[in-house]
Amino acid sequence: MTARPWLKIVAVLIGLFLTVPTMVVLPMSFSSAKTFRFPPEGWSLEWYERLFTSPEWTVAIQNSLQVGLITAVFATVLGTAAAIGVTRLGERARGLAVGFLLSPIIIPNILIALVIFSAFLRLGLTGSLFGIALAHTALALPFVVIAVTARLQGMDPALQKAGGSLGATPFSVFRKVTLPLAMPGVLSGAVLAFVTSFDEVVIALFLQSPTAITLPVQMFNSVTVQIDPTISAASSLMVLVVSVPILLGQVIGARRGRRGTPR
């Protein structure tokens, strides 16, 4: 069944709404002007050179990568365990558990940031990269739960029962049966967790310190405190870091789907 014409029009308009700003930022990142100007009158790599040589920008990039990797590890481990536990609950308990785990997606980030800042202030975790990573883990956890749960629900329960009936311990069944089959969902969740952390700014603004500034916070300061065209290069880098892993995941998933489809 073909899509209705108006659905195609809406899809095109949404695509333009999401991509046009990027098409403006990318050329500006190669501009030779000393301020924001579109279209560029000249071309230069000056802002990319500043992005990768200026200490304030390089430290912010390193901090974001470090926080993103820590968040991806924590969220993937906790999210995978939570997804496995959720799939083994009864229908009513499962609904309550899923609603609780997915609540960070529903609650506005500013409210989460206020609560986390208040709690971390008492625990002494404000102003540290580890504290930011812990806060980002709470935001990224739902995406891992969704990805892994979707994968587990598509598995045949008989496979796990067969492993147990053959004498394997629950851990062996998890390591040799459940985890390999759920690995695509686990990897997808890890990528989404990293992207969520790398792109988050609200909580990072609350928990920042002079030594714990992430790239989105540095970009925010660059716009509000000073007019620095380096932000155009930073924005292009962020688009690349956020988009490429997701696109690669989509391509790999599509190829695996075609291989698994019988001819």
N, C-alpha and C positions, 0 to 999 in steps of 0.2 A: 504493500500500500504506500503510495507516494505521499509526501508531505504536502500540506496545503500551501498555496502560494504565499499567504500572509505569514505563515510560520517561517518560511525562508527569508522573507523580508525582515521580520523581527530578529532572526538569527544574524543576518548581515549587519543590521543596525547595532546590535549588541557587540558584535565583533569589532565594528568600527569604533564604537565608544571605548572599548578596552585597548585597542591597538593604536589609535591615532595619537594619543599623548606620547606613546613610546616613539612613534615616528618623528615627533618633534624633538624629543630629548636626544635621540641618537645623533642627528646632524649637529646639534648645538654642542655636543661633547667634543666635536672636532673643529670648533670655531676658533679663529684666531683673535676674536674680539675679547676685550677685557671685562665685558659684562654680558648679560644674557641678550642675545639677539638672534632672531629667526626671520628669514633664512640667513645663514652665515655669509658674511662678505668675504671671508678668507678661510683657509683650512690650516689646522695646526694640531700637533699632538701635545701641546703644552699642558693641557689640563690632565691628560692621562699621565704625563711625566710627573706632574705635581702630586697626583693621586698616589703614585707608587714610590715617591721619594720623600714627600713631606712626612715628618714624624707623626703628626696628629692624625693623618689619614691612614698611614700604614699600621699604626698601633690599633686604630679603630677596626680596620679590616682583620687584623690578627685576632683581636678580641671577639669579633663576631664569628669568625671561623671556630675559635676555641669553644665559645658558648654553644654554637650550633652543633658541634660534634658531641659535646657532653650531653646536651639535650637529646640528641638523636639516640645515644646509647641508653640513657635513663628511660626515656619515653618508650623506646622499643622493648626493653626488658619488661618494664612494668605493664605496658599496654598489651604485650603478648600474653603475659600471665593473666591479666584481667580478662582478655578475650577468651582464653581457654576456660577460665572459671565461669564466665557468663554463659558459655554454650552448654555447660553442665547443670545449670540451674533450671528450676521449674519455670513454666511460662510466666506466672505472676511475678516471681522473684526476679526473673530475667528482665522484665520490663522496668522494674524499679532500679535494678543495678545499671542497666543501660542508660536510663534517664539521669542517674547520678554521675556516671562517667562522662556523659556527653554535655553536662551542664556548662563547662567552660566555653563551649561554642555559643550557647544561648545568652549567657550573662555578658553584659558589656565589659570590654577590657578595662575601662576606667574604674569600674567597681572592683574588679579583681585586683587591679593595681593598688587601690586604696587598702584593701584587706591585707594583701601580701606585704605592703610597705609597713603597715601597723604591726603585723606579726614578726616580720624580719627585723624590725627596729629593736624589738625586745630580745631577739635571738642573736643580734649582732651580725646579721647576714647582709645588711644593706651596704652598698658600695663595694661589693665583691663580685667577680665574674661567676663564682660558684653560686652565689645567691641568685643572680640573674638566670643562670642555667636551671636552677631548681624551679624558679617561677615559670620559665618557659616550658619546663617539662609538664607542668599542670595544663598549659595551653595546648601543647602538642599531643598529650595523651589521648584525647578523643579520636584524633585522626588515625593513630595506630590501632586503637580498639576497633574502629570501623573497618579498616583495611583487613586486619587479621580475622575479625569475626566473619566478614563476608567470605573469606577464604575457607574458614573452618566449617561454615554452614554448607558449603558445596562439597565437603568430603563425605565419603561413605563411612558411616560409623562401624560398619562390619570390619573395616581394616584394623581399627584399634582393638576391637574385640578379638579378632583373629590373633593379633600379636599377644594379647593377654592369655588366650587359650593355649598358646604354644609354650607358655612358661616364662615369657618375658616380664620383667618387672615394670611397674608403671613408668619409671624414669626411662627405661630402655624403649618402651613403646613411644614415649614422647620424643626421644632423641632419634630413633630410627624410622618412625612412621609419621607421627604428627608434625614434627618440626620440618622435615623435608617437604611434605605436602603443603604446609602453610608458609613456606619460605617466600614465595612471591608476594604474599600479603605482608609478611614481616619486612621485606625490603622496601615495599611501597610505603609502609608506615614510617620506616626510618627516613626515607627521602622527604616525606611530608613533614615529619618532625623537624628535620634540619631546616627546611624551607620556612616553616612557621617561625622558628627561632631567629633565623637570619633576617627576616623581614619585620620582626616585631619592634615597635618603638615605644608604646605607651608605658609598659611595665619597666622597660629599660630606662626610660626617663626618670621614673620614681626611684629606681635602685642605683642610679649611676653615681660615680665618683670620679675625681680627676684621673684615676688609674683604671677605671672600669667604664669606659665609654665605647659603645658598640657603633658600628657603621651607621645604622639608622639614626642614632642619637647625634652623631657627628654631622650627618646631613641636616637634621632638624636645627642644630645650632648654626650651621652654615647659612641657613635661610633666615632665621630669626635674629641672629646676632650680627652677621655680616653678609654682604653679597659676594659670594665666592663662586665663580663659574665652575669650580672643581666639582660641584655637586652634580653637574650634568654628566661628567665622566663617572662619578660614583653611582648615579642612577642607572647608567648603562651597564655598569658592572653588576649591579644588583639584579637588573632584569635578566642578565645572562646567567647568573648563579641560580636564580629562582626558576627560570624557564627551562634551561637545558636538562637538569635531572628529571623534571616532570615529562618533558617531551621524549627523552630517551626511554623512560619507563613506558610511555604509551607505545612507542615504536617496538620495543622489545616484547611487550604484551601482545601487540597485534601480530607480530611474527610468530610467537608461540601459539596464538590462537589459530593462525592459518595452518601451522604444522599439525596441530591436534585435530583439525577438521577433516573428517574422512572425505575422500574424493569419490 
